[in-house]
Amino acid sequence: MSLWEADTVYQRADCVIEDQPVHHSGVHSFMRAASQFLRAVGELESSDLWRQACAEIRRVRWLLGTVPLPLNSGQLRFQETARGLAGTGARLQQVADADLVRQLSAVAQALTRLGEDSSNPLAAGVMTFLPSGRRGTSLVAVTNRFYQDAVVHAFGVMHYPVEIGLVSDLLGAEVYDSAVVAGPVGWLPPGVLNAPRAARLGLVHYDFYREPLDIQPLFDEGPVLRGTMPTRIRRRETRVVGSPSELAADDATPETVESLLTDFDVASLAQDAVAGLPAEALRDGASGGHEGVEARVALLADGSYVLLPVESSVHKILFVEPDPDDEPSVEAVDGASISVGDYVVLRGSSYYQSLVERADVALGDDAPMLRALQQGWKAQLGDRIAHNPDGRRGVAKDLVARGAVTTNLDYWTSPWCIRTRRKDDFAVVMHYLGRGREAQDVWVALGRIDHAHRSAGRSYAEAVQRAVSGDLWQQLWEERWCEIPLDDTDSGARAALVDAVLPGQLCVPPHYLCRLRTSEVP
């Protein structure tokens, strides 16, 4: 990239970036109670007993930290959630640990009080940046389109002229006089900070976020024509929102509250994306004996998210884009290839699981028998690997010695493998497993599954393409997401724009990839 090209990226290299922590006693009361409960539950949240309560609490944490609406807003549903948590505690009173039930009751009570508060702490922090005395456009960036209209209404009530947009707007070509982002620094796309699109950029968040204030340079070549990139964010004094009586009742100040919150309490969208997953799966980094997969968290325009693989793999996802005639074109692509600005189609299950469901319908009564054959040879191969002194390396060496050309053992033993790519390799494997006489028949039987999967893939893409055509296609482009009814399944799907890909990587079980996740994010 030339210096002149770099200069167009650094449109406001002289940007002043300031961090504005906000303290609200009621929010901190809830955060302390919620964090104590989540710590106490620990790995128990992987059981059905506590999982939903933990998911609801994390949803509230996320909304508190990223949506600048009044705390009693009906959009946030705090009162409704508090009643649900209280009901859960009442139901579990006779069967669960009494101390955990007591802590859950404390969470519900703190949330009830919070839901009665009409203040808007994040908006109060935002307002400290907006009256800049300049005539240029000011932007308030929210996390996703799901709450955009509600935030527009909230600022309209305050009678302050401001443009309400998305964080992705700070990655485009337009340059603003001032911009404010509600939420922690850690989840922002890098371009917001190292290639700013505003003369003044404010970062407003509650003081329970602890984020590094260093900005990584976009290029290593040094300063650009219009100035030198800021390398650090200026931190302002914490702004306290709430009356002294509230602070006194809470018996805490911003300084003492800070010491009561541990690193566990720091809300992170990337971590919350896997917070509802079974703790043992994340701890072991594996599921079903297979190694975990490095994943990125992609936030969608409807407020949900999806875990995408970092490396190219067999994990597919449906992708929608306009064809030359501006009609929807749907195809399955590698999940690792998805980026900001792409439209994806997701269900609660993975793309692979969707194919399995459709393929089994096509296979009819033979499906259980064929699936047993599919799982059988892979289970035997996995058992050989487990008992070989050299593991996969030893089994691969044995197969090569018997004439195998490829030994893709990781894929062959994975849940989504049907049979080997080469027939001769499959014959070698079956002989190795002591089932040489069955090799031909099993190969043909597994071919039926393979054919059913390929047909299911085509029919799935065609069903989505039929569904998104017409009015839904227009809705998708205007609202950036839409629900998709599917004509050959009981459950539908959702198409949504990828608004942001969060920095950092997570290690997750493979079957959590490329599926719609909405338990922690509404």
RODO-2510 file (C-alpha; in nm, 4 decimals, decimal comma):
residues 522
     n   res          X          Y          Z
     1     m     0,0000     0,0000     0,0000
     2     s     0,1344     0,3416    -0,0996
     3     l     0,1591     0,6369     0,1363
     4     w    -0,1238     0,8134    -0,0462
     5     e    -0,3449     0,5055    -0,0168
     6     a    -0,2648     0,4789     0,3527
     7     d    -0,3533     0,8444     0,3938
     8     t    -0,7087     0,7799     0,2736
     9     v    -0,7481     0,5165     0,5450
    10     y    -0,6155     0,7439     0,8162
    11     q    -0,8846     1,0009     0,7504
    12     r    -0,8591     1,1508     1,0979
    13     a    -0,5097     1,0628     1,2127
    14     d    -0,5258     1,3494     1,4615
    15     c    -0,8334     1,2005     1,6305
    16     v    -0,8685     1,2502     2,0051
    17     i    -0,9934     0,9264     2,1617
    18     e    -1,1274     0,9453     2,5164
    19     d    -1,2531     0,6757     2,7505
    20     q    -1,5509     0,7675     2,9746
    21     p    -1,6282     0,5212     3,2574
    22     v    -1,9760     0,5506     3,4108
    23     h    -2,0776     0,4409     3,7588
    24     h    -2,4367     0,3676     3,8629
    25     s    -2,5058     0,2198     4,2058
    26     g    -2,8003     0,0061     4,0947
    27     v    -2,6073    -0,1387     3,8030
    28     h    -2,3190    -0,2253     4,0335
    29     s    -2,5544    -0,3832     4,2864
    30     f    -2,6867    -0,6096     4,0133
    31     m    -2,3382    -0,6823     3,8789
    32     r    -2,2084    -0,7850     4,2214
    33     a    -2,5066    -1,0100     4,2909
    34     a    -2,4971    -1,1577     3,9412
    35     s    -2,1229    -1,2229     3,9499
    36     q    -2,1397    -1,3861     4,2921
    37     f    -2,4148    -1,6162     4,1668
    38     l    -2,2321    -1,7053     3,8445
    39     r    -1,9116    -1,7784     4,0365
    40     a    -2,0999    -1,9940     4,2871
    41     v    -2,2779    -2,1900     4,0143
    42     g    -1,9539    -2,2473     3,8247
    43     e    -1,9596    -2,5661     3,6237
    44     l    -2,3094    -2,6515     3,7487
    45     e    -2,4475    -2,4181     3,4837
    46     s    -2,3856    -2,6934     3,2292
    47     s    -2,6791    -2,8767     3,3874
    48     d    -3,0356    -2,7984     3,2901
    49     l    -3,1000    -2,6833     3,6467
    50     w    -2,9142    -2,3512     3,6197
    51     r    -2,8363    -2,3040     3,2511
    52     q    -3,1335    -2,0854     3,1597
    53     a    -3,0928    -1,8610     3,4646
    54     c    -2,7243    -1,8092     3,3804
    55     a    -2,8122    -1,7294     3,0199
    56     e    -3,0692    -1,4697     3,1258
    57     i    -2,8265    -1,3071     3,3680
    58     r    -2,5597    -1,2812     3,0989
    59     r    -2,8145    -1,1344     2,8608
    60     v    -2,8865    -0,8601     3,1137
    61     r    -2,5143    -0,7983     3,1672
    62     w    -2,4673    -0,7568     2,7942
    63     l    -2,7644    -0,5246     2,7540
    64     l    -2,6551    -0,3122     3,0493
    65     g    -2,3114    -0,2663     2,9043
    66     t    -2,3937    -0,1918     2,5437
    67     v    -2,7431    -0,0443     2,4973
    68     p    -2,7974     0,3250     2,5924
    69     l    -3,1641     0,2999     2,6937
    70     p    -3,3426     0,3917     3,0187
    71     l    -3,3075     0,1087     3,2677
    72     n    -3,6861     0,0720     3,2904
    73     s    -3,7249     0,0486     2,9129
    74     g    -3,9635    -0,2212     2,7977
    75     q    -3,7121    -0,3116     2,5280
    76     l    -3,4656    -0,4326     2,7918
    77     r    -3,7273    -0,6483     2,9699
    78     f    -3,5507    -0,6218     3,3062
    79     q    -3,8697    -0,6487     3,5121
    80     e    -3,9883    -0,9465     3,3114
    81     t    -3,6503    -1,1178     3,3472
    82     a    -3,6445    -1,0470     3,7218
    83     r    -3,9831    -1,2149     3,7628
    84     g    -3,8592    -1,5139     3,5653
    85     l    -3,5478    -1,5481     3,7828
    86     a    -3,7554    -1,5166     4,0988
    87     g    -3,9874    -1,7876     3,9668
    88     t    -3,6916    -2,0135     3,8928
    89     g    -3,5632    -1,9654     4,2465
    90     a    -3,9047    -2,0510     4,3916
    91     r    -3,9289    -2,3705     4,1838
    92     l    -3,5811    -2,4855     4,2848
    93     q    -3,6186    -2,4027     4,6533
    94     q    -3,6921    -2,7613     4,7550
    95     v    -3,4464    -2,9377     4,5228
    96     a    -3,1395    -2,7156     4,4832
    97     d    -2,8647    -2,5838     4,7071
    98     a    -3,0208    -2,3316     4,9470
    99     d    -2,7321    -2,0858     4,9205
   100     l    -2,7532    -2,0802     4,5395
   101     v    -3,1279    -2,0226     4,5574
   102     r    -3,0661    -1,7360     4,8016
   103     q    -2,8090    -1,5796     4,5681
   104     l    -3,0419    -1,6129     4,2695
   105     s    -3,3114    -1,4379     4,4743
   106     a    -3,0649    -1,1537     4,5432
   107     v    -3,0011    -1,1224     4,1689
   108     a    -3,3750    -1,1048     4,0991
   109     q    -3,4249    -0,8394     4,3663
   110     a    -3,1379    -0,6252     4,2371
   111     l    -3,2726    -0,6542     3,8829
   112     t    -3,6231    -0,5634     3,9989
   113     r    -3,4924    -0,2403     4,1533
   114     l    -3,2906    -0,1714     3,8398
   115     g    -3,5964    -0,2185     3,6210
   116     e    -3,7802     0,0504     3,8198
   117     d    -3,5088     0,3108     3,7519
   118     s    -3,5872     0,5592     3,4745
   119     s    -3,2301     0,6875     3,4401
   120     n    -3,0178     0,6214     3,1340
   121     p    -2,6568     0,6067     3,2598
   122     l    -2,4914     0,5255     2,9273
   123     a    -2,6787     0,8054     2,7510
   124     a    -2,5656     1,0435     3,0267
   125     g    -2,2070     0,9439     2,9520
   126     v    -2,2659     0,9812     2,5795
   127     m    -2,4003     1,3346     2,6250
   128     t    -2,0699     1,4511     2,7745
   129     f    -1,9148     1,4106     2,4303
   130     l    -2,1876     1,5412     2,2008
   131     p    -2,1997     1,9185     2,2758
   132     s    -1,8654     1,9753     2,1040
   133     g    -1,9459     2,3285     1,9820
   134     r    -1,8877     2,2173     1,6245
   135     r    -2,1368     2,2038     1,3408
   136     g    -2,0371     1,8708     1,1918
   137     t    -2,2330     1,5476     1,2150
   138     s    -2,2293     1,3586     1,5453
   139     l    -2,2762     0,9830     1,5546
   140     v    -2,3816     0,7610     1,8426
   141     a    -2,2906     0,4030     1,7566
   142     v    -2,4950     0,1174     1,9037
   143     t    -2,4073    -0,2483     1,8997
   144     n    -2,6712    -0,3838     1,6632
   145     r    -2,9800    -0,2938     1,4655
   146     f    -3,2133    -0,4758     1,7027
   147     y    -3,2097    -0,1774     1,9420
   148     q    -3,1322     0,0987     1,6927
   149     d    -3,4895     0,2300     1,6643
   150     a    -3,5335     0,2302     2,0426
   151     v    -3,2127     0,4306     2,0869
   152     v    -3,3250     0,6768     1,8180
   153     h    -3,6472     0,7306     2,0158
   154     a    -3,4600     0,7688     2,3460
   155     f    -3,2330     1,0431     2,2092
   156     g    -3,5290     1,2060     2,0343
   157     v    -3,6996     1,2442     2,3722
   158     m    -3,3878     1,4279     2,4918
   159     h    -3,4248     1,6662     2,1942
   160     y    -3,0630     1,6360     2,0899
   161     p    -2,9942     1,6162     1,7149
   162     v    -2,7674     1,3202     1,6646
   163     e    -2,7313     1,0423     1,4127
   164     i    -2,7821     0,6928     1,5578
   165     g    -2,5831     0,4329     1,3715
   166     l    -2,3769     0,1220     1,4133
   167     v    -2,0163     0,0570     1,4964
   168     s    -1,9772    -0,0629     1,1380
   169     d    -2,0542     0,2955     1,0271
   170     l    -1,7180     0,3927     1,1760
   171     l    -1,5476     0,1621     0,9288
   172     g    -1,6893     0,3292     0,6186
   173     a    -1,5961     0,6306     0,4107
   174     e    -1,7902     0,8981     0,5989
   175     v    -1,6013     1,1181     0,8437
   176     y    -1,7821     1,2565     1,1498
   177     d    -1,7168     1,5597     1,3652
   178     s    -1,7625     1,3479     1,6764
   179     a    -1,8654     0,9910     1,7439
   180     v    -1,9479     0,8024     2,0606
   181     v    -1,9547     0,4264     2,1057
   182     a    -2,1440     0,2659     2,3926
   183     g    -1,9630    -0,0424     2,5143
   184     p    -1,6172    -0,1718     2,6097
   185     v    -1,3101    -0,1149     2,3968
   186     g    -1,2149    -0,4806     2,3775
   187     w    -1,4849    -0,5927     2,1337
   188     l    -1,4513    -0,3041     1,8858
   189     p    -1,3287    -0,3868     1,5353
   190     p    -0,9665    -0,2663     1,5077
   191     g    -1,0381    -0,0068     1,2383
   192     v    -1,2515     0,1986     1,4784
   193     l    -0,9447     0,2898     1,6822
   194     n    -0,6467     0,2601     1,4508
   195     a    -0,8135     0,4231     1,1488
   196     p    -1,0644     0,6605     1,3122
   197     r    -1,3427     0,8290     1,1161
   198     a    -1,4077     1,1129     1,3612
   199     a    -1,2261     1,4173     1,4946
   200     r    -1,3310     1,3195     1,8475
   201     l    -1,4137     0,9642     1,9498
   202     g    -1,5708     0,8844     2,2864
   203     l    -1,5876     0,5381     2,4410
   204     v    -1,8614     0,5199     2,7032
   205     h    -1,8977     0,2184     2,9294
   206     y    -1,9692     0,1199     3,2875
   207     d    -1,6673     0,1132     3,5147
   208     f    -1,6839    -0,2640     3,5610
   209     y    -1,5175    -0,2983     3,2207
   210     r    -1,1395    -0,3092     3,2386
   211     e    -0,9907    -0,2802     2,8960
   212     p    -0,6361    -0,2093     2,7760
   213     l    -0,6075     0,1450     2,6450
   214     d    -0,3291     0,0851     2,3930
   215     i    -0,4082     0,1142     2,0215
   216     q    -0,2304    -0,1168     1,7832
   217     p    -0,0965     0,0664     1,4740
   218     l    -0,2603    -0,0257     1,1466
   219     f     0,0650    -0,0062     0,9520
   220     d     0,4270    -0,0458     1,0564
   221     e     0,5544     0,2243     0,8205
   222     g     0,5080     0,5051     1,0746
   223     p     0,3083     0,8282     1,0675
   224     v     0,0938     0,9249     0,7716
   225     l     0,0569     1,2568     0,5941
   226     r    -0,2112     1,4146     0,8095
   227     g    -0,0551     1,3507     1,1473
   228     t     0,0525     1,0806     1,3868
   229     m    -0,1882     0,8129     1,5058
   230     p    -0,2745     0,8292     1,8747
   231     t    -0,1190     0,5347     2,0563
   232     r    -0,3187     0,5593     2,3752
   233     i    -0,6738     0,6420     2,4798
   234     r    -0,7202     0,9226     2,7292
   235     r    -0,9154     0,8114     3,0344
   236     r    -1,1579     1,0573     3,1901
   237     e    -1,2684     1,0603     3,5515
   238     t    -1,5539     0,8198     3,6248
   239     r    -1,8908     0,9853     3,5820
   240     v    -2,1308     0,8968     3,8657
   241     v    -2,4961     0,8731     3,7610
   242     g    -2,7523     0,8567     4,0419
   243     s    -2,8388     1,0532     4,3532
   244     p    -2,6215     1,0519     4,6671
   245     s    -2,8984     0,8676     4,8502
   246     e    -2,8749     0,5837     4,6004
   247     l    -2,5013     0,5657     4,6500
   248     a    -2,5428     0,5700     5,0263
   249     a    -2,8019     0,2935     5,0151
   250     d    -2,5700     0,0899     4,8012
   251     d    -2,2961     0,1532     5,0590
   252     a    -2,0310     0,1749     4,7919
   253     t    -1,8368     0,4278     4,5922
   254     p    -1,6731     0,3826     4,2526
   255     e    -1,3431     0,3199     4,4303
   256     t    -1,4695     0,0553     4,6727
   257     v    -1,6864    -0,1120     4,4094
   258     e    -1,3814    -0,1575     4,1890
   259     s    -1,2185    -0,3745     4,4541
   260     l    -1,5303    -0,5906     4,4836
   261     l    -1,5343    -0,6866     4,1164
   262     t    -1,2914    -0,9513     3,9958
   263     d    -1,1721    -1,0344     3,6448
   264     f    -1,4611    -1,2796     3,6256
   265     d    -1,7012    -0,9882     3,6439
   266     v    -1,5678    -0,8154     3,3348
   267     a    -1,8266    -0,8558     3,0638
   268     s    -1,6812    -0,9601     2,7295
   269     l    -1,8989    -1,0307     2,4278
   270     a    -1,6501    -1,2850     2,2956
   271     q    -1,6459    -1,4741     2,6233
   272     d    -2,0216    -1,4451     2,6734
   273     a    -2,0632    -1,6064     2,3334
   274     v    -1,9464    -1,9357     2,4859
   275     a    -2,0574    -1,8723     2,8434
   276     g    -2,3670    -2,0859     2,8035
   277     l    -2,1784    -2,3832     2,6618
   278     p    -2,1020    -2,6809     2,8895
   279     a    -1,8034    -2,5921     3,1050
   280     e    -1,6413    -2,9342     3,0647
   281     a    -1,6449    -2,9026     2,6856
   282     l    -1,4639    -2,5692     2,6984
   283     r    -1,2230    -2,6860     2,9666
   284     d    -1,1217    -2,9943     2,7712
   285     g    -1,1383    -2,8111     2,4402
   286     a    -1,2949    -3,1201     2,2947
   287     s    -1,6211    -3,2964     2,2316
   288     g    -1,6608    -3,6637     2,1536
   289     g    -1,2869    -3,7184     2,1699
   290     h    -1,2057    -3,4572     1,9051
   291     e    -0,9881    -3,1566     1,9590
   292     g    -1,1487    -2,8151     1,9963
   293     v    -1,1591    -2,5771     1,7029
   294     e    -1,0302    -2,2191     1,7025
   295     a    -1,3266    -1,9897     1,6400
   296     r    -1,4186    -1,6237     1,6004
   297     v    -1,7378    -1,4627     1,7259
   298     a    -1,9390    -1,2842     1,4568
   299     l    -2,2164    -1,0478     1,5710
   300     l    -2,5242    -1,0405     1,3486
   301     a    -2,7571    -0,7513     1,2689
   302     d    -3,0454    -0,9036     1,4674
   303     g    -2,8401    -0,9167     1,7882
   304     s    -2,7593    -1,2871     1,7689
   305     y    -2,4194    -1,4296     1,6845
   306     v    -2,2405    -1,7243     1,5308
   307     l    -1,9093    -1,8975     1,6007
   308     l    -1,7038    -1,9208     1,2817
   309     p    -1,3978    -2,1431     1,2320
   310     v    -1,0670    -1,9619     1,1972
   311     e    -0,9105    -2,2141     0,9597
   312     s    -1,0663    -2,3544     0,6438
   313     s    -1,2420    -2,6794     0,7199
   314     v    -1,5488    -2,8865     0,6404
   315     h    -1,7716    -2,6486     0,8385
   316     k    -2,0082    -2,4974     0,5849
   317     i    -2,2532    -2,2111     0,6120
   318     l    -2,5171    -2,0801     0,3697
   319     f    -2,4218    -1,7492     0,2122
   320     v    -2,6619    -1,5094     0,0334
   321     e    -2,5573    -1,2438    -0,2177
   322     p    -2,7192    -1,0672    -0,5129
   323     d    -2,6591    -1,2104    -0,8581
   324     p    -2,6031    -0,9867    -1,1655
   325     d    -2,9813    -0,9298    -1,1834
   326     d    -2,9973    -0,8309    -0,8118
   327     e    -3,1796    -1,1526    -0,7276
   328     p    -3,0721    -1,3662    -0,4291
   329     s    -2,8076    -1,6267    -0,4930
   330     v    -2,7598    -1,8859    -0,2191
   331     e    -2,4651    -2,1212    -0,1847
   332     a    -2,2779    -2,3145     0,0816
   333     v    -1,9325    -2,1737     0,1577
   334     d    -1,6571    -2,2470     0,4055
   335     g    -1,7406    -2,0876     0,7407
   336     a    -1,3869    -1,9464     0,7668
   337     s    -1,4460    -1,7321     0,4577
   338     i    -1,7298    -1,5273     0,6108
   339     s    -1,6491    -1,1644     0,6936
   340     v    -1,8177    -0,8362     0,7881
   341     g    -2,0834    -0,7359     0,5353
   342     d    -2,1753    -1,0921     0,4374
   343     y    -2,5302    -1,2266     0,4659
   344     v    -2,5519    -1,5713     0,6230
   345     v    -2,8378    -1,8158     0,6800
   346     l    -2,8415    -1,9946     1,0142
   347     r    -3,0520    -2,2342     1,2168
   348     g    -3,0250    -2,3472     1,5766
   349     s    -2,8385    -2,6497     1,4469
   350     s    -2,5320    -2,6443     1,2263
   351     y    -2,5420    -2,6556     0,8476
   352     y    -2,4217    -3,0162     0,8659
   353     q    -2,6991    -3,1117     1,1073
   354     s    -2,9496    -2,9526     0,8699
   355     l    -2,8206    -3,1779     0,5927
   356     v    -2,8462    -3,4832     0,8179
   357     e    -3,2099    -3,4067     0,8964
   358     r    -3,2991    -3,3624     0,5308
   359     a    -3,0950    -3,6603     0,4162
   360     d    -3,2587    -3,8893     0,6710
   361     v    -3,5995    -3,7916     0,5380
   362     a    -3,4851    -3,8940     0,1914
   363     l    -3,3339    -4,2212     0,3190
   364     g    -3,6621    -4,3108     0,4847
   365     d    -3,6820    -4,6320     0,6910
   366     d    -3,3263    -4,7283     0,5928
   367     a    -3,1788    -4,4221     0,7642
   368     p    -3,1126    -4,5859     1,1082
   369     m    -2,9391    -4,8865     0,9510
   370     l    -2,7267    -4,6719     0,7184
   371     r    -2,6310    -4,4308     0,9963
   372     a    -2,5248    -4,7270     1,2096
   373     l    -2,2925    -4,8390     0,9301
   374     q    -2,1547    -4,4873     0,9011
   375     q    -2,0845    -4,4608     1,2725
   376     g    -1,9643    -4,8191     1,3035
   377     w    -1,6508    -4,8151     1,0909
   378     k    -1,5470    -4,4738     1,2281
   379     a    -1,5936    -4,5915     1,5877
   380     q    -1,3808    -4,8984     1,5208
   381     l    -1,1115    -4,6846     1,3596
   382     g    -1,1212    -4,4470     1,6564
   383     d    -1,0822    -4,7435     1,8915
   384     r    -0,7751    -4,8614     1,6983
   385     i    -0,6256    -4,5131     1,7296
   386     a    -0,6960    -4,5049     2,1036
   387     h    -0,5249    -4,8385     2,1627
   388     n    -0,2277    -4,7920     1,9298
   389     p     0,0860    -4,6970     2,1278
   390     d     0,1650    -4,4267     1,8697
   391     g    -0,1933    -4,3090     1,8330
   392     r    -0,2889    -4,1548     1,4999
   393     r     0,0675    -4,1665     1,3754
   394     g     0,0887    -4,5396     1,4391
   395     v    -0,2436    -4,6156     1,2682
   396     a    -0,1524    -4,3974     0,9703
   397     k     0,1754    -4,5851     0,9364
   398     d    -0,0085    -4,9187     0,9451
   399     l    -0,2555    -4,8076     0,6771
   400     v     0,0187    -4,6796     0,4458
   401     a     0,1995    -5,0109     0,4846
   402     r    -0,1189    -5,1843     0,3678
   403     g    -0,1478    -4,9651     0,0584
   404     a    -0,3505    -4,6585     0,1617
   405     v    -0,2711    -4,3454    -0,0393
   406     t    -0,4300    -4,1006     0,2076
   407     t    -0,4671    -4,1283     0,5858
   408     n    -0,6864    -3,8369     0,6852
   409     l    -0,7679    -3,9852     1,0254
   410     d    -0,8898    -3,6634     1,1862
   411     y    -1,1554    -3,6254     0,9186
   412     w    -1,2363    -3,9953     0,8908
   413     t    -1,3202    -4,0170     1,2622
   414     s    -1,5060    -3,6836     1,2709
   415     p    -1,8863    -3,6723     1,3075
   416     w    -1,9416    -3,5388     0,9554
   417     c    -1,7386    -3,7943     0,7601
   418     i    -1,9402    -4,0519     0,5646
   419     r    -1,6664    -4,2544     0,3953
   420     t    -1,3134    -4,2000     0,2644
   421     r    -1,2681    -4,0036    -0,0554
   422     r    -1,1009    -4,2956    -0,2382
   423     k    -1,2632    -4,6368    -0,2633
   424     d    -0,9264    -4,8161    -0,2477
   425     d    -0,8392    -4,6385     0,0771
   426     f    -1,1726    -4,7460     0,2230
   427     a    -1,0990    -5,1090     0,1309
   428     v    -0,7620    -5,0837     0,3098
   429     v    -0,9296    -4,9407     0,6209
   430     m    -1,1973    -5,2121     0,6270
   431     h    -0,9337    -5,4872     0,5922
   432     y    -0,7384    -5,3203     0,8728
   433     l    -1,0512    -5,3371     1,0885
   434     g    -1,1029    -5,7060     1,0066
   435     r    -1,4051    -5,6357     0,7866
   436     g    -1,2515    -5,6800     0,4418
   437     r    -1,5377    -5,8952     0,3097
   438     e    -1,7882    -5,6174     0,3875
   439     a    -1,5894    -5,3409     0,2194
   440     q    -1,7769    -5,3371    -0,1128
   441     d    -2,1265    -5,3598     0,0386
   442     v    -2,0550    -5,0969     0,3025
   443     w    -1,9019    -4,8653     0,0407
   444     v    -2,2198    -4,8887    -0,1677
   445     a    -2,4444    -4,8395     0,1354
   446     l    -2,2498    -4,5323     0,2481
   447     g    -2,2764    -4,4033    -0,1083
   448     r    -2,6508    -4,3757    -0,0521
   449     i    -2,5850    -4,1455     0,2430
   450     d    -2,3368    -3,9433     0,0393
   451     h    -2,5889    -3,9024    -0,2422
   452     a    -2,8619    -3,8077     0,0067
   453     h    -2,6360    -3,5435     0,1631
   454     r    -2,5506    -3,3893    -0,1725
   455     s    -2,9179    -3,3806    -0,2714
   456     a    -3,0069    -3,2373     0,0706
   457     g    -2,7490    -2,9620     0,0263
   458     r    -2,8968    -2,8624    -0,3074
   459     s    -3,2563    -2,8784    -0,1799
   460     y    -3,1674    -2,6752     0,1323
   461     a    -3,0076    -2,3988    -0,0760
   462     e    -3,3011    -2,4039    -0,3190
   463     a    -3,5542    -2,3863    -0,0325
   464     v    -3,3745    -2,0855     0,1154
   465     q    -3,3482    -1,9196    -0,2245
   466     r    -3,7218    -1,9628    -0,2827
   467     a    -3,7941    -1,8275     0,0646
   468     v    -3,5798    -1,5139     0,0405
   469     s    -3,7037    -1,4166    -0,3040
   470     g    -3,9586    -1,1387    -0,3403
   471     d    -4,0657    -0,9412    -0,0341
   472     l    -3,8272    -1,1182     0,2032
   473     w    -3,5328    -1,0277    -0,0190
   474     q    -3,6341    -0,6614     0,0037
   475     q    -3,6805    -0,6909     0,3794
   476     l    -3,3381    -0,8478     0,4177
   477     w    -3,1716    -0,5579     0,2368
   478     e    -3,3660    -0,2943     0,4275
   479     e    -3,3598    -0,4397     0,7797
   480     r    -3,0432    -0,6492     0,7427
   481     w    -3,2088    -0,9626     0,8798
   482     c    -3,5257    -1,1656     0,8391
   483     e    -3,6854    -1,4922     0,9469
   484     i    -3,7046    -1,7533     0,6713
   485     p    -3,9859    -2,0099     0,6583
   486     l    -3,8725    -2,3376     0,5036
   487     d    -4,1297    -2,5390     0,3126
   488     d    -3,9950    -2,8841     0,3903
   489     t    -3,9040    -2,8604     0,7600
   490     d    -4,0936    -2,7752     1,0748
   491     s    -3,8358    -2,5167     1,1834
   492     g    -3,7286    -2,2136     0,9855
   493     a    -3,3996    -2,0292     0,9533
   494     r    -3,2726    -1,6745     0,9877
   495     a    -3,0790    -1,4644     0,7379
   496     a    -2,8700    -1,1841     0,8830
   497     l    -2,5878    -0,9477     0,7987
   498     v    -2,2557    -0,9953     0,9779
   499     d    -2,2118    -0,6613     1,1557
   500     a    -1,8807    -0,7274     1,3286
   501     v    -1,6267    -1,0002     1,3921
   502     l    -1,4939    -0,9685     1,7450
   503     p    -1,1186    -0,9692     1,8033
   504     g    -0,9592    -1,2709     1,9672
   505     q    -1,0132    -1,6418     1,9269
   506     l    -1,1916    -1,9076     2,1286
   507     c    -1,1475    -2,2836     2,1420
   508     v    -1,4876    -2,4507     2,1117
   509     p    -1,6283    -2,7962     2,0338
   510     p    -1,6658    -2,8415     1,6563
   511     h    -2,0438    -2,8923     1,6633
   512     y    -2,0997    -2,5427     1,8058
   513     l    -1,9694    -2,3817     1,4877
   514     c    -2,1829    -2,2215     1,2168
   515     r    -2,5119    -2,2291     1,4076
   516     l    -2,7393    -1,9537     1,5312
   517     r    -2,6827    -1,8670     1,8968
   518     t    -2,9292    -1,6493     2,0829
   519     s    -2,9270    -1,7718     2,4433
   520     e    -2,7065    -1,4945     2,5815
   521     v    -2,7861    -1,2248     2,3242
   522     p    -3,1560    -1,1509     2,2518
***
